[in-house]
């Protein structure tokens, strides 16, 4: 019983820490703004019909699927996504 309570408390603390991190990051530019600034700094233009993610992937020399997988892995590593969540594009 006690272990269950400690486990639930640890999970609540992890969720609270992730929420704090998310709130702190909202004070800065959004991810979209950061990607656009990065592309602008390297003079990489978004092609007609190309999504921002596709432009970032093209600039990195990888596929859009590889970019999605890399972002998903990073989000899981820092605890922003649970393993049961689905990511679509």
Number of C-alpha atoms within 10 A of each C-alpha: 6 7 8 9 10 11 12 12 12 12 12 12 12 13 14 12 13 16 13 11 12 12 11 10 12 10 8 10 11 11 11 11 11 12 16 17 13 13 17 12 9 9 9 14 14 18 10 6 7 12 12 17 18 19 20 22 17 16 15 11 11 12 16 19 13 12 18 17 13 12 12 16 14 13 13 14 11 9 14 15 16 10 10 6 8 8 9 5 6
